[in-house]
């Protein structure tokens, strides 16, 4: 059984016990029913907008703080959504959202098309988060209308407690694994050697 919130995290998104471009969805799956979802959202052109990793620790800047604040504010706008593990990285965020009281039958595949949002669905939650971050960052840097995020995002339906715990650990350890992260532009820029890779726990 998946228990939302059974691991507690501080405001930095770290475990308190220790000091892709496209959205891949299941056809016909009801994204408003109870369940846990692992979400990854990347910045536009994968620019390192939110800060930097130093000695295995993520040091967020003022824009990273905005992303963090907006994420933790999700339940204030979507009471059915509970938050689990979360981390801000230089050019993306990882997080787990648990839907605890969805409508159950309202979110069929056709309603997920552009222009037909479904109240309470994961896509609706993510659109709201992205919009809030974009608005605040553009206000802060004086760039109205500028892009902050890639158009789409990656999401994975967490099917059991084992997968949930593996993904939690992956999120918590993400800053330590930055040198192996496929989103790290430093790996791409190096170019001379194949980039090392880290295992994706949700692909087991």
Secondary structure, DSSP 4 states (H G I P E B T S, - for coil): ---TT-S-B-TTS-BTT----S----TT--TTSSEEEEEEEEBGGG---SEEEETTEEEE-HHHHHHHHHHHTHHHH-TTEEEEEEEE-SSEEEEEEEE-S--SSS--GGGGSTT---TTSHHHHHHHHHHHHHHHHHHHHT-TT---B-S--EEEEE-SHHHHHHHHHHHHTGGGGGGG-TT-HHHHHH-SSPPP----GGG-
